[in-house]
Amino acid sequence: MAVLVPTTVLAYQHFKTFSDRLKDFPCKIDYLSRARSGKDTTRITKELEEGKINVLIGTHKIIGKSIKFKDLGLLIIDEEQKFGVSVKEKLRQIKVNVDTLTMTATPIPRTLQFSLMGARDLSVIQTPPPNRYPIQTELHTFNEDIIAEAINFEMSRNGQVFFVNNRINNLPDLAAMIKKNIPDCRVCIGHGQMDPEKLEKIIFDFVNYDYDVLIATTIIESGIDIPNANTIIINQAQNFGLSDLHQMRGRVGRSNKKAFCYLMAPPLSSLTPEAKRRLQAIENFSDLGSGIHIAMQDLDIRGAGNMLGAEQSGFIADLGYETYQKILSEAVTELKNDEFSELYVESSGEEKISGEGFVDDCQLESDMEIMFPNEYVPSSSERMLLYRELDGMELDKDVLEFKTRLEDRFGKIPYEALELLRIVPLRRLAKRLGVEKIFLKAGNMTLFFVSNPESPYYQSDSFGKIIDYMGKNPRICNLREKNGKRSMVIKNIPSVETAVSVLQQIVVIQ
């Protein structure tokens, strides 16, 4: 098993944790980073190739050419947002069938997109550890008085402070400023250009409470666990990404004390729209377990990236996420049905006979009263949640369970809401018959079929059933073609219930 982490400090912390947790088990654990000596690196490389090391924890060094795993079965990537696509693909090539688990509080847009479209499994841990409090997040312009007050308050309760500044040249100036305002404050400086041994000593001295304030670059953001540090001040916050800000904020509030995060940035009016959105998002989403919401905001701001290439983010803000997903899904379906239809003959042949494989979604427009009445569900936000939940359903059993929950919470279901519940089977039957859109207006139902007139759908069994139904009911059916779009009007459809009944009759035609 291999565990990949972004920093040397985190590699050592994981090594200590793994060693402690697995001390009673017959497995050997070791770690590899630039902080290890050449002699240790040679020994670890040899033992790893011989299969003597069961768990190897390390930084980028574990994907070097000299590192060879005897039998790698599981790869864990911690702080996944810190690694580029090329690194992850290189890791995956170590062994083709290696199981991969990525862990992060804020997945990069490309990874989140893979999860949302179903290409990867996603598990969200929303329950925080016991006795944790949300981190109070405040946005300020740079102000020495606010900084001094925040540090003084933390010192008064025997706590410690992180001060993040990503320009190494400024770190001594900030240390001098803090010393000037708070003479008894013990300050240390840490950054990635230090000798690894010196940096590790500073971090461990800070953990042991030898210092009150650690002034550092973003090196502290990757997983470092210091429960006694419960205030973080982030200078020039507008220059950081959304996931960076959330990760750094996550370094505090790791005990049962109330934690504070101060974001120092110029006035919002002087910032770019993207920077303004990032700062507003990190300030608004401060509840425990809000990492997934921040990642969704990041996805919306930066875009979803390239599924087949290396770009980790891309521009979809003008479209909106749901529209982008719909266009993507339609494009994939079109490629399956047209250009690559021969490749999918075996896997989707049954679908195509039924017509379902030709239509990915069915839209509905109606002038009927189909809704949850205000008197039935008084809260507008509650109604929106119910509409969203219903929109994601496809199976009758899910609708029945939904209906039972509705009756249990709000009482007897009114006629308008019952009609709304019938939309689910209506859309499912319509997709099965190759219907892209349904109009229920003026007592008639109009079915709009696959828009491509050259589509093999028009040779399918489903379209044949529609023609049969029209032949048996010529007085109420009218097949027509306008602007290249084919549709059929069915008269005397006063309700959704009647519409469902008609589509069921068509589906069962032999």
Buried (B, 14 or more C-beta within 10 A) or exposed (E): BBBBBBBBBBBBBBBEEBBEEBEEEEEEBBBBBEBBEEEEBEBBBEBBBEEEBBBBBBBBBBBEEEBEBEEBEEBBBBBBBBBEBEBBEEBEEBBEEBEEEBBBBBBBBBBBBBBBBEEBEEEEEEEEEEEBBBBEBEBBEEEEEBBBBBBBEBBEEEBBBBBBBBEBEBBEEBBEBBBEBBEEBBBBBBBEEBEBEEBBBBBEBBBEBEBBBBBBBBBBBBBBEBBBBBBBBBBBBBEBBBBBBBBBBBBBBBBEBBBBBBBBBEEEEEBEEBBBBBBEBBBEBBEBBBBBBBBBBBBBBBBBBBEEEEBBBBEBBEEEBEEBBBEBEEEEBBEBBEEEBEEBEEEBEEBBEBBBBBBBEBEBEBEBEBBBEEEBBEEEEEBEEBEEEBEEBEEEEBBEEBBEEBEEEBEEBBEBBBBBBBBBBBBBBBBBBBBBBBBBEEEBBBBBBBEBEEBBBBEBBBBEBBBEBBEEBEEBBBEEEEEEBBBBBBEEBEBBEBBBEBBEEBBEBE
